[in-house]
Amino acid sequence: MTRAMKLENDCACSVKKISSSDFYFAASIKKRSKVNINLCWQCYTCTTGCPFSDLMDIMPNQVIRSIQLGGKKSLLESSTIWLCVGCNACTSECPMGIDIPSVMSALRETAIKEKVKIASDDIYTFHKEFLNSVKKHGRAYKIGIMLSYKLKKLDLFRDGKVGLKMLAKHKLNILPSKIKNIHDFKKLFV
């Protein structure tokens, strides 16, 4: 066997075969997020701009690449999709304007729909409480989110000092504010 044939054989063995189910996964995330992930250049700008990337097990640029290659299982089981707070730092830095928070949201929705074991129960509990608050008020009611979360976790007092400091600095509203036309807004939560 010639050296070129051996090299070609070694490369062929290390290349992941992409199945039709992998393409279906990429297409479903693209459809759910309404984001063309194929525009990504893998320039790493999203990862360098993300304030939480040091906590993630899969970097934002790797999330996009994994979707392109059909890495469904590893993505849906990762903590990264739950750690993204949707701050849009990645999108504002991206030269292609890829809306990574929408992609992360689509991955979370898919994980929930497919009953994938969530990387952390705490993250999922907080996520549900956040969405419940937005559904109820049209925006996040921080005190309500934290109280609901703390009651579910039976951990009311651990962060009490931080909460009091935030109240003193007027970072938290005692009462929730609601958006106008809350009934129309609730229709988004089907």
LOROPA-401277 format. One record per atom (N, C-alpha, C, CB): x, y, z; atom name. Coordinates in Angstrom, 1 decimal. Glycine has a CB too. Example, Ala and Ser with C-alpha at 12.3 -4.5 7.8 and 13.67 -1.06 7.14 Angstrom:
      u      v      w torro
   13.2   -5.7    7.8     N
   12.3   -4.5    7.8    CA
   13.2   -3.3    7.8     C
   11.3   -4.5    9.0    CB
   12.8   -2.2    7.1     N
   13.7   -1.1    7.1    CA
   12.9    0.0    7.9     C
   14.1   -0.6    5.7    CB
//
This chain:
      u      v      w torro
    0.9   -1.2    0.0     N
    0.0    0.0    0.0    CA
    0.9    1.2    0.0     C
   -1.0    0.0    1.2    CB
    0.6    2.1   -0.9     N
    1.4    3.3   -1.0    CA
    1.1    4.3    0.2     C
    1.2    4.1   -2.4    CB
    2.0    5.2    0.4     N
    1.8    6.2    1.5    CA
    0.6    7.0    1.3     C
    3.1    7.1    1.6    CB
    0.3    7.4    0.1     N
   -0.9    8.2   -0.3    CA
   -2.1    7.4    0.0     C
   -0.8    8.7   -1.7    CB
   -2.1    6.1   -0.4     N
   -3.3    5.3   -0.1    CA
   -3.5    5.1    1.4     C
   -3.1    3.9   -0.8    CB
   -2.4    4.9    2.1     N
   -2.6    4.8    3.6    CA
   -3.1    6.0    4.2     C
   -1.2    4.4    4.2    CB
   -2.6    7.2    3.8     N
   -3.1    8.5    4.3    CA
   -4.6    8.7    4.0     C
   -2.2    9.6    3.7    CB
   -4.9    8.3    2.7     N
   -6.3    8.5    2.3    CA
   -7.2    7.6    3.2     C
   -6.5    8.2    0.8    CB
   -6.8    6.3    3.4     N
   -7.5    5.4    4.2    CA
   -7.7    5.9    5.7     C
   -6.8    4.0    4.2    CB
   -6.6    6.4    6.3     N
   -6.6    6.9    7.6    CA
   -7.6    8.1    7.8     C
   -5.2    7.3    8.1    CB
   -7.5    9.0    6.8     N
   -8.4   10.1    6.8    CA
   -9.9    9.7    6.7     C
   -8.1   11.1    5.7    CB
  -10.1    8.7    5.8     N
  -11.5    8.3    5.6    CA
  -12.0    7.6    6.9     C
  -11.6    7.2    4.5    CB
  -11.2    7.0    7.7     N
  -11.6    6.3    8.9    CA
  -11.9    7.4   10.0     C
  -10.6    5.4    9.5    CB
  -11.2    8.5   10.0     N
  -11.4    9.5   11.1    CA
  -12.6   10.5   10.8     C
  -10.2   10.2   11.3    CB
  -13.1   10.5    9.5     N
  -14.1   11.3    9.1    CA
  -15.5   10.7    9.6     C
  -14.1   11.6    7.6    CB
  -16.2   11.6   10.3     N
  -17.6   11.1   10.7    CA
  -18.5   11.0    9.5     C
  -18.1   12.1   11.8    CB
  -19.2    9.9    9.4     N
  -20.2    9.8    8.4    CA
  -21.4   10.5    8.9     C
  -20.5    8.2    8.1    CB
  -22.0   11.4    8.0     N
  -23.2   12.1    8.4    CA
  -24.4   11.4    7.8     C
  -23.0   13.6    7.8    CB
  -25.3   11.1    8.7     N
  -26.5   10.4    8.3    CA
  -27.6   11.3    8.0     C
  -26.9    9.4    9.4    CB
  -28.7   10.8    7.4     N
  -29.8   11.6    7.1    CA
  -30.5   12.2    8.3     C
  -30.9   10.8    6.2    CB
  -30.4   11.5    9.4     N
  -31.0   12.0   10.7    CA
  -30.2   13.2   11.2     C
  -31.0   10.9   11.8    CB
  -28.9   13.2   10.9     N
  -28.1   14.4   11.3    CA
  -28.5   15.6   10.5     C
  -26.6   14.1   11.0    CB
  -28.8   15.4    9.2     N
  -29.3   16.5    8.4    CA
  -30.6   17.0    8.8     C
  -29.3   16.1    6.9    CB
  -31.5   16.0    9.2     N
  -32.8   16.4    9.7    CA
  -32.7   17.2   11.0     C
  -33.6   15.1   10.0    CB
  -31.8   16.9   11.9     N
  -31.5   17.7   13.1    CA
  -31.1   19.1   12.8     C
  -30.5   17.0   14.0    CB
  -30.2   19.3   11.9     N
  -29.7   20.6   11.5    CA
  -30.9   21.4   10.8     C
  -28.5   20.5   10.5    CB
  -31.6   20.7   10.0     N
  -32.8   21.4    9.4    CA
  -33.8   21.8   10.4     C
  -33.4   20.5    8.3    CB
  -34.1   20.9   11.4     N
  -35.1   21.2   12.4    CA
  -34.7   22.4   13.3     C
  -35.4   20.0   13.2    CB
  -33.4   22.5   13.6     N
  -32.9   23.6   14.4    CA
  -32.9   24.9   13.6     C
  -31.5   23.3   15.0    CB
  -32.6   24.8   12.4     N
  -32.6   26.0   11.5    CA
  -34.1   26.5   11.3     C
  -32.1   25.6   10.1    CB
  -35.0   25.5   11.2     N
  -36.4   25.9   11.1    CA
  -37.0   26.5   12.4     C
  -37.3   24.7   10.6    CB
  -36.7   25.9   13.5     N
  -37.2   26.3   14.8    CA
  -36.6   27.7   15.2     C
  -36.9   25.3   15.9    CB
  -35.3   27.9   14.9     N
  -34.6   29.1   15.3    CA
  -34.8   30.2   14.3     C
  -33.2   28.9   15.6    CB
  -35.1   29.9   13.1     N
  -35.2   30.8   11.9    CA
  -33.8   31.5   11.7     C
  -36.2   31.9   12.2    CB
  -32.8   30.7   11.9     N
  -31.4   31.2   11.7    CA
  -30.7   30.3   10.7     C
  -30.6   31.2   13.1    CB
  -30.0   30.9    9.8     N
  -29.3   30.2    8.8    CA
  -27.9   29.9    9.3     C
  -29.2   30.9    7.4    CB
  -27.7   28.7   10.0     N
  -26.4   28.4   10.6    CA
  -25.3   28.2    9.6     C
  -26.6   27.2   11.5    CB
  -25.7   28.0    8.3     N
  -24.7   27.7    7.3    CA
  -23.9   29.0    7.0     C
  -25.3   27.2    6.1    CB
  -24.3   30.1    7.5     N
  -23.5   31.4    7.3    CA
  -22.3   31.5    8.1     C
  -24.4   32.6    7.5    CB
  -22.2   30.6    9.1     N
  -21.1   30.7   10.1    CA
  -19.7   30.4    9.4     C
  -21.3   29.7   11.3    CB
  -18.7   31.3    9.7     N
  -17.4   31.1    9.2    CA
  -16.5   30.4   10.1     C
  -16.8   32.5    8.8    CB
  -16.9   30.2   11.4     N
  -16.1   29.6   12.4    CA
  -14.9   30.6   12.7     C
  -15.5   28.2   12.0    CB
  -15.3   31.9   12.9     N
  -14.3   32.9   13.2    CA
  -14.0   33.0   14.7     C
  -14.7   34.2   12.6    CB
  -14.8   32.4   15.5     N
  -14.7   32.4   17.0    CA
  -15.1   33.7   17.7     C
  -13.3   32.0   17.4    CB
  -15.6   34.7   16.9     N
  -15.9   35.9   17.5    CA
  -17.0   35.8   18.5     C
  -16.4   36.9   16.4    CB
  -18.0   34.9   18.3     N
  -19.1   34.7   19.2    CA
  -18.6   34.1   20.5     C
  -20.1   33.7   18.6    CB
  -17.6   33.3   20.5     N
  -17.0   32.7   21.7    CA
  -16.2   33.7   22.5     C
  -16.1   31.4   21.3    CB
  -15.4   34.5   21.8     N
  -14.6   35.5   22.5    CA
  -15.5   36.6   23.0     C
  -13.6   36.1   21.5    CB
  -16.6   36.8   22.5     N
  -17.5   37.9   23.0    CA
  -18.5   37.4   24.0     C
  -18.3   38.5   21.8    CB
  -18.6   36.1   24.2     N
  -19.5   35.6   25.2    CA
  -19.0   35.7   26.6     C
  -19.9   34.1   24.9    CB
  -19.8   36.4   27.5     N
  -19.3   36.6   28.9    CA
  -19.4   35.3   29.7     C
  -20.1   37.6   29.6    CB
  -20.0   34.3   29.2     N
  -20.2   33.0   29.9    CA
  -19.4   31.8   29.3     C
  -21.6   32.7   30.0    CB
  -18.6   32.1   28.3     N
  -18.0   31.0   27.6    CA
  -17.1   30.2   28.5     C
  -17.2   31.5   26.4    CB
  -16.5   30.8   29.5     N
  -15.6   30.1   30.4    CA
  -16.3   29.0   31.2     C
  -14.8   31.0   31.3    CB
  -17.7   29.1   31.3     N
  -18.5   28.2   32.1    CA
  -19.1   27.1   31.2     C
  -19.6   28.9   32.8    CB
  -18.9   27.3   29.9     N
  -19.6   26.3   28.9    CA
  -18.8   25.1   28.6     C
  -19.9   27.1   27.7    CB
  -19.4   24.0   28.4     N
  -18.7   22.8   28.1    CA
  -18.5   22.7   26.5     C
  -19.5   21.6   28.5    CB
  -19.4   23.4   25.8     N
  -19.2   23.5   24.3    CA
  -19.3   25.0   24.0     C
  -20.3   22.7   23.6    CB
  -18.3   25.5   23.3     N
  -18.2   26.9   23.0    CA
  -19.3   27.3   21.9     C
  -16.8   27.3   22.5    CB
  -19.7   28.5   21.9     N
  -20.8   28.9   21.0    CA
  -20.5   28.6   19.5     C
  -21.1   30.4   21.1    CB
  -19.3   28.8   19.1     N
  -18.9   28.5   17.7    CA
  -19.0   27.0   17.5     C
  -17.6   29.0   17.3    CB
  -18.6   26.2   18.5     N
  -18.7   24.8   18.4    CA
  -20.1   24.3   18.3     C
  -17.9   24.1   19.5    CB
  -21.0   25.0   19.0     N
  -22.5   24.6   19.0    CA
  -22.9   24.7   17.5     C
  -23.3   25.6   19.9    CB
  -22.6   25.8   16.8     N
  -23.0   26.0   15.5    CA
  -22.4   24.9   14.6     C
  -22.6   27.4   14.9    CB
  -21.2   24.6   14.8     N
  -20.5   23.6   14.0    CA
  -21.1   22.2   14.2     C
  -19.0   23.5   14.2    CB
  -21.4   21.9   15.5     N
  -22.0   20.6   15.9    CA
  -23.4   20.4   15.2     C
  -22.1   20.5   17.4    CB
  -24.1   21.5   15.2     N
  -25.4   21.4   14.5    CA
  -25.2   21.1   13.0     C
  -26.2   22.8   14.7    CB
  -24.3   21.8   12.4     N
  -24.0   21.6   11.0    CA
  -23.6   20.1   10.7     C
  -22.9   22.5   10.5    CB
  -22.9   19.5   11.7     N
  -22.5   18.1   11.5    CA
  -23.4   17.1   12.1     C
  -21.1   18.0   12.1    CB
  -24.5   17.6   12.7     N
  -25.5   16.7   13.2    CA
  -25.2   16.1   14.6     C
  -25.7   15.5   12.3    CB
  -24.5   16.9   15.4     N
  -24.1   16.4   16.8    CA
  -25.2   16.6   17.8     C
  -22.9   17.2   17.3    CB
  -26.3   16.0   17.5     N
  -27.6   16.1   18.3    CA
  -27.4   15.7   19.7     C
  -28.7   15.3   17.7    CB
  -27.0   14.5   20.0     N
  -26.9   14.0   21.4    CA
  -26.0   14.9   22.3     C
  -26.4   12.6   21.4    CB
  -24.8   15.2   21.8     N
  -23.9   16.0   22.6    CA
  -24.4   17.4   22.9     C
  -22.5   16.0   22.0    CB
  -25.1   18.0   21.9     N
  -25.6   19.3   22.1    CA
  -26.8   19.3   23.1     C
  -26.0   19.9   20.8    CB
  -27.7   18.4   22.9     N
  -28.9   18.4   23.7    CA
  -28.6   18.1   25.2     C
  -30.0   17.5   23.1    CB
  -27.5   17.3   25.4     N
  -27.2   17.0   26.8    CA
  -26.2   17.9   27.4     C
  -26.6   15.6   26.8    CB
  -25.7   18.9   26.6     N
  -24.7   19.9   27.1    CA
  -25.4   20.9   28.1     C
  -24.1   20.6   26.0    CB
  -24.5   21.4   29.0     N
  -25.0   22.5   29.9    CA
  -25.0   23.9   29.1     C
  -24.1   22.6   31.1    CB
  -24.2   24.0   28.1     N
  -24.1   25.2   27.3    CA
  -25.4   25.8   26.9     C
  -23.2   25.0   26.1    CB
  -26.3   25.0   26.4     N
  -27.6   25.5   25.9    CA
  -28.4   26.1   27.0     C
  -28.4   24.4   25.2    CB
  -28.2   25.7   28.2     N
  -28.9   26.2   29.4    CA
  -28.2   27.4   30.0     C
  -29.1   25.1   30.4    CB
  -26.9   27.5   29.8     N
  -26.1   28.6   30.4    CA
  -26.2   29.9   29.5     C
  -24.7   28.2   30.5    CB
  -26.6   29.8   28.3     N
  -26.7   31.0   27.4    CA
  -27.9   31.8   28.0     C
  -27.0   30.6   26.0    CB
  -27.6   33.1   28.3     N
  -28.6   34.0   28.9    CA
  -29.3   34.9   27.8     C
  -28.0   34.9   30.0    CB
  -28.9   34.7   26.6     N
  -29.5   35.5   25.5    CA
  -29.1   37.0   25.6     C
  -31.0   35.4   25.6    CB
  -27.9   37.3   26.0     N
  -27.5   38.7   26.1    CA
  -27.2   39.3   24.7     C
  -26.3   38.8   27.0    CB
  -27.1   38.5   23.7     N
  -26.8   38.9   22.3    CA
  -25.4   39.5   22.1     C
  -27.8   39.9   21.9    CB
  -24.5   39.3   23.0     N
  -23.1   39.8   22.8    CA
  -22.5   39.1   21.6     C
  -22.2   39.5   24.1    CB
  -22.8   37.8   21.5     N
  -22.3   37.0   20.3    CA
  -22.9   37.5   19.0     C
  -22.6   35.5   20.5    CB
  -24.1   37.8   19.0     N
  -24.8   38.2   17.8    CA
  -24.3   39.6   17.3     C
  -26.3   38.3   17.9    CB
  -24.1   40.5   18.3     N
  -23.7   41.8   18.0    CA
  -22.2   41.8   17.5     C
  -23.7   42.7   19.2    CB
  -21.4   40.8   17.8     N
  -20.0   40.8   17.4    CA
  -19.9   39.9   16.1     C
  -19.2   40.1   18.4    CB
  -20.9   39.1   15.8     N
  -20.8   38.2   14.7    CA
  -20.8   38.9   13.3     C
  -21.9   37.2   14.7    CB
  -19.8   38.7   12.5     N
  -19.8   39.4   11.2    CA
  -20.9   39.0   10.3     C
  -18.4   39.2   10.5    CB
  -21.5   37.9   10.5     N
  -22.7   37.4    9.7    CA
  -24.0   37.7   10.4     C
  -22.5   35.9    9.4    CB
  -24.0   38.2   11.6     N
  -25.2   38.5   12.4    CA
  -26.0   37.3   12.8     C
  -26.0   39.4   11.5    CB
  -25.3   36.2   13.0     N
  -26.0   34.9   13.4    CA
  -26.6   35.1   14.8     C
  -25.1   33.7   13.3    CB
  -27.9   34.8   14.9     N
  -28.6   35.0   16.2    CA
  -28.4   33.7   17.0     C
  -30.1   35.3   15.9    CB
  -27.3   33.6   17.7     N
  -27.0   32.4   18.5    CA
  -28.0   32.2   19.6     C
  -25.6   32.4   19.0    CB
  -28.4   33.2   20.3     N
  -29.4   33.0   21.4    CA
  -30.7   32.3   20.9     C
  -29.8   34.3   22.0    CB
  -31.1   32.6   19.7     N
  -32.2   31.9   19.1    CA
  -31.9   30.4   18.8     C
  -32.7   32.6   17.8    CB
  -30.7   30.2   18.4     N
  -30.3   28.8   18.2    CA
  -30.3   28.0   19.5     C
  -28.9   28.7   17.5    CB
  -29.7   28.7   20.6     N
  -29.7   28.0   21.9    CA
  -31.1   27.8   22.4     C
  -28.9   28.9   22.9    CB
  -32.0   28.7   22.2     N
  -33.4   28.5   22.5    CA
  -34.0   27.3   21.8     C
  -34.2   29.8   22.3    CB
  -33.8   27.2   20.5     N
  -34.3   26.1   19.7    CA
  -33.7   24.8   20.3     C
  -33.9   26.3   18.2    CB
  -32.5   24.8   20.7     N
  -31.9   23.6   21.2    CA
  -32.5   23.2   22.6     C
  -30.3   23.7   21.4    CB
  -32.8   24.2   23.4     N
  -33.5   24.0   24.7    CA
  -34.9   23.4   24.4     C
  -33.6   25.3   25.5    CB
  -35.6   24.0   23.5     N
  -36.9   23.5   23.2    CA
  -36.9   22.1   22.7     C
  -37.6   24.4   22.1    CB
  -35.9   21.8   21.9     N
  -35.8   20.4   21.3    CA
  -35.5   19.4   22.5     C
  -34.7   20.4   20.3    CB
  -34.6   19.8   23.4     N
  -34.2   19.0   24.5    CA
  -35.4   18.7   25.4     C
  -33.1   19.6   25.4    CB
  -36.2   19.7   25.6     N
  -37.4   19.5   26.4    CA
  -38.4   18.6   25.7     C
  -38.1   20.9   26.8    CB
  -38.6   18.9   24.4     N
  -39.6   18.1   23.6    CA
  -39.2   16.6   23.6     C
  -39.7   18.7   22.2    CB
  -37.9   16.4   23.5     N
  -37.4   15.0   23.3    CA
  -37.1   14.4   24.7     C
  -36.2   15.0   22.5    CB
  -37.4   15.1   25.8     N
  -37.2   14.6   27.1    CA
  -35.8   14.1   27.4     C
  -38.2   13.4   27.4    CB
  -34.9   14.9   26.9     N
  -33.4   14.6   27.1    CA
  -33.1   15.0   28.6     C
  -32.6   15.5   26.2    CB
  -32.2   14.2   29.2     N
  -31.8   14.5   30.6    CA
  -31.0   15.8   30.5     C
  -30.9   13.3   31.1    CB
  -31.6   16.8   31.3     N
  -31.0   18.1   31.3    CA
  -29.7   18.0   32.2     C
  -32.0   19.1   32.0    CB
  -28.7   18.8   31.7     N
  -27.4   18.7   32.4    CA
  -27.5   19.1   33.9     C
  -26.4   19.7   31.7    CB
  -28.4   19.9   34.2     N
  -28.6   20.3   35.7    CA
  -30.0   20.6   35.9     C
  -27.7   21.5   36.0    CB
  -30.6   19.9   36.9     N
  -32.0   20.1   37.3    CA
  -32.2   21.6   37.7     C
  -32.4   19.2   38.4    CB
  -31.2   22.2   38.4     N
  -31.3   23.6   38.8    CA
  -31.5   24.5   37.6     C
  -30.1   24.0   39.6    CB
  -30.7   24.3   36.6     N
  -30.8   25.2   35.4    CA
  -32.2   25.1   34.8     C
  -29.7   24.8   34.4    CB
  -32.7   23.8   34.7     N
  -34.0   23.7   34.1    CA
  -35.1   24.2   34.9     C
  -34.3   22.2   33.8    CB
  -35.0   24.1   36.2     N
  -36.0   24.7   37.2    CA
  -36.0   26.2   37.0     C
  -35.7   24.3   38.6    CB
  -34.9   26.8   37.0     N
  -34.8   28.3   36.8    CA
  -35.4   28.7   35.5     C
  -33.3   28.7   37.0    CB
  -35.0   27.9   34.5     N
  -35.5   28.2   33.1    CA
  -37.1   28.2   33.1     C
  -35.0   27.2   32.1    CB
  -37.7   27.2   33.7     N
  -39.1   27.2   33.7    CA
  -39.7   28.4   34.5     C
  -39.6   25.8   34.4    CB
  -39.1   28.7   35.6     N
  -39.6   29.8   36.4    CA
  -39.5   31.2   35.6     C
  -38.9   29.9   37.8    CB
  -38.4   31.3   34.9     N
  -38.2   32.5   34.1    CA
  -39.3   32.6   33.0     C
  -36.8   32.5   33.4    CB
  -39.5   31.5   32.3     N
  -40.5   31.5   31.3    CA
  -41.9   31.8   31.9     C
  -40.5   30.2   30.5    CB
  -42.2   31.2   33.0     N
  -43.5   31.4   33.7    CA
  -43.7   32.9   34.0     C
  -43.6   30.6   35.0    CB
  -42.7   33.5   34.5     N
  -42.7   35.0   34.8    CA
  -43.0   35.8   33.5     C
  -41.4   35.4   35.5    CB
  -42.3   35.5   32.5     N
  -42.5   36.2   31.2    CA
  -43.9   36.0   30.7     C
  -41.4   35.8   30.2    CB
  -44.4   34.8   30.8     N
  -45.7   34.5   30.3    CA
  -46.8   35.3   31.1     C
  -46.0   33.0   30.4    CB
  -46.5   35.3   32.4     N
  -47.5   36.0   33.3    CA
  -47.5   37.5   33.2     C
  -47.3   35.6   34.7    CB
  -46.3   38.1   33.1     N
  -46.2   39.6   33.2    CA
  -45.8   40.2   31.9     C
  -45.2   39.9   34.2    CB
  -45.3   39.4   30.9     N
  -44.8   40.0   29.7    CA
  -43.3   40.4   29.7     C
  -45.6   41.2   29.3    CB
  -42.8   40.3   30.9     N
  -41.3   40.5   31.1    CA
  -40.9   39.8   32.4     C
  -41.0   42.1   31.2    CB
  -39.6   39.8   32.6     N
  -39.1   39.1   33.8    CA
  -39.4   39.9   35.1     C
  -37.6   38.8   33.7    CB
  -40.0   39.3   36.0     N
  -40.2   39.8   37.4    CA
  -39.2   39.1   38.3     C
  -41.7   39.7   37.9    CB
  -38.1   39.7   38.5     N
  -36.9   39.1   39.1    CA
  -37.2   38.5   40.5     C
  -35.8   40.1   39.2    CB
  -37.9   39.3   41.4     N
  -38.2   38.8   42.7    CA
  -39.1   37.6   42.6     C
  -38.8   39.9   43.6    CB
  -40.1   37.6   41.8     N
  -41.0   36.5   41.6    CA
  -40.3   35.3   41.1     C
  -42.1   36.9   40.7    CB
  -39.4   35.5   40.1     N
  -38.7   34.3   39.6    CA
  -37.8   33.7   40.7     C
  -37.7   34.8   38.4    CB
  -37.1   34.5   41.4     N
  -36.2   34.0   42.5    CA
  -37.0   33.3   43.6     C
  -35.3   35.1   43.1    CB
  -38.1   33.9   44.0     N
  -38.9   33.3   45.1    CA
  -39.5   32.0   44.7     C
  -40.1   34.2   45.5    CB
  -40.0   31.9   43.4     N
  -40.6   30.6   42.9    CA
  -39.5   29.6   42.8     C
  -41.2   30.8   41.6    CB
  -38.3   30.0   42.3     N
  -37.2   29.1   42.2    CA
  -36.8   28.6   43.6     C
  -36.0   29.7   41.4    CB
  -36.6   29.5   44.5     N
  -36.1   29.1   45.8    CA
  -37.1   28.2   46.5     C
  -35.9   30.4   46.6    CB
  -38.4   28.5   46.4     N
  -39.4   27.6   47.0    CA
  -39.4   26.2   46.4     C
  -40.8   28.2   46.8    CB
  -39.2   26.1   45.1     N
  -39.1   24.8   44.5    CA
  -37.8   24.0   44.9     C
  -39.1   24.9   43.0    CB
  -36.8   24.8   45.2     N
  -35.5   24.1   45.6    CA
  -35.4   24.0   47.1     C
  -34.3   24.9   45.0    CB
  -36.4   24.5   47.8     N
  -36.4   24.5   49.3    CA
  -35.1   25.2   49.8     C
  -36.5   23.1   49.8    CB
  -34.7   26.3   49.2     N
  -33.5   27.0   49.6    CA
  -33.8   28.5   49.6     C
  -32.3   26.6   48.6    CB
  -34.5   29.0   50.6     N
  -35.0   30.3   50.6    CA
  -33.9   31.4   51.1     C
  -36.1   30.4   51.5    CB
  -33.0   31.0   51.9     N
  -32.2   32.0   52.6    CA
  -30.8   32.1   52.2     C
  -32.2   31.7   54.1    CB
  -30.3   31.2   51.4     N
  -28.8   31.2   51.0    CA
  -28.4   32.5   50.4     C
  -28.5   30.1   50.1    CB
  -29.2   33.1   49.5     N
  -28.8   34.3   48.8    CA
  -29.5   35.6   49.3     C
  -29.1   34.2   47.3    CB
  -30.0   35.5   50.5     N
  -30.7   36.6   51.1    CA
  -30.0   37.9   51.2     C
  -31.2   36.2   52.5    CB
  -28.7   37.9   51.5     N
  -27.9   39.1   51.6    CA
  -27.8   39.8   50.3     C
  -26.5   38.8   52.2    CB
  -27.6   39.0   49.2     N
  -27.5   39.6   47.9    CA
  -28.8   40.2   47.5     C
  -27.1   38.5   46.9    CB
  -29.9   39.5   47.8     N
  -31.2   40.1   47.4    CA
  -31.5   41.4   48.1     C
  -32.3   39.1   47.8    CB
  -31.1   41.5   49.4     N
  -31.3   42.7   50.2    CA
  -30.4   43.8   49.6     C
  -30.9   42.5   51.7    CB
  -29.2   43.5   49.2     N
  -28.3   44.6   48.6    CA
  -28.9   45.1   47.3     C
  -26.9   44.0   48.4    CB
  -29.5   44.1   46.5     N
  -30.1   44.6   45.3    CA
  -31.3   45.4   45.5     C
  -30.4   43.3   44.4    CB
  -32.1   45.1   46.5     N
  -33.2   45.9   46.8    CA
  -32.8   47.3   47.3     C
  -34.1   45.2   47.9    CB
  -31.8   47.4   48.1     N
  -31.3   48.7   48.6    CA
  -30.8   49.5   47.5     C
  -30.2   48.4   49.6    CB
  -30.2   48.9   46.4     N
  -29.7   49.7   45.3    CA
  -30.7   49.9   44.2     C
  -28.4   49.0   44.7    CB
  -31.9   49.6   44.5     N
  -33.1   49.7   43.5    CA
  -32.8   48.9   42.3     C
  -33.3   51.2   43.2    CB
  -32.2   47.7   42.4     N
  -32.0   46.8   41.3    CA
  -33.2   45.9   41.1     C
  -30.7   46.1   41.4    CB
  -34.1   45.8   42.1     N
  -35.2   44.9   42.0    CA
  -36.5   45.7   42.3     C
  -35.1   43.8   43.0    CB
  -37.5   45.4   41.5     N
  -38.8   46.0   41.8    CA
  -39.6   45.1   42.7     C
  -39.6   46.3   40.4    CB
  -40.3   45.7   43.7     N
  -41.1   44.9   44.7    CA
  -42.3   44.3   43.9     C
  -41.5   45.8   45.8    CB
  -42.9   45.2   43.1     N
  -44.1   44.7   42.4    CA
  -43.8   44.5   40.9     C
  -45.3   45.7   42.6    CB
  -44.4   43.5   40.3     N
  -44.2   43.3   38.9    CA
  -44.8   44.4   38.0     C
  -44.7   41.9   38.4    CB
  -44.2   44.6   36.9     N
  -44.9   45.5   35.9    CA
  -45.3   44.6   34.8     C
  -43.9   46.7   35.4    CB
  -46.5   45.0   34.2     N
  -47.0   44.2   33.1    CA
  -47.0   45.0   31.8     C
  -48.4   43.7   33.4    CB
  -46.8   44.3   30.7     N
  -46.9   45.0   29.4    CA
  -48.4   45.3   29.1     C
  -46.2   44.2   28.3    CB
  -48.6   46.2   28.2     N
  -49.9   46.4   27.7    CA
  -50.3   45.2   26.8     C
  -50.0   47.8   26.9    CB
  -51.6   45.0   26.7     N
  -52.1   43.9   25.8    CA
  -51.5   42.5   26.2     C
  -51.8   44.2   24.4    CB
  -51.4   42.3   27.5     N
  -50.9   41.0   28.0    CA
  -51.6   39.8   27.5     C
  -50.9   41.0   29.6    CB
  -52.9   39.9   27.2     N
  -53.6   38.8   26.6    CA
  -53.1   38.4   25.2     C
  -55.1   39.2   26.6    CB
  -52.8   39.4   24.4     N
  -52.3   39.2   23.1    CA
  -50.9   38.5   23.2     C
  -52.2   40.5   22.3    CB
  -50.1   39.0   24.2     N
  -48.8   38.5   24.4    CA
  -48.8   37.0   24.8     C
  -48.0   39.3   25.5    CB
  -49.7   36.7   25.6     N
  -49.8   35.3   26.1    CA
  -50.1   34.3   25.0     C
  -50.9   35.2   27.2    CB
  -50.6   34.8   23.9     N
  -50.9   33.9   22.7    CA
  -49.6   33.3   22.1     C
  -51.7   34.7   21.6    CB
  -48.5   34.0   22.4     N
  -47.2   33.5   22.0    CA
  -46.8   32.2   22.6     C
  -46.1   34.6   22.2    CB
  -47.3   32.0   23.8     N
  -47.0   30.8   24.6    CA
  -48.0   29.7   24.3     C
  -46.9   31.1   26.1    CB
  -47.9   29.1   23.2     N
  -48.9   28.0   22.8    CA
  -48.4   26.7   23.4     C
  -49.0   27.9   21.3    CB
//
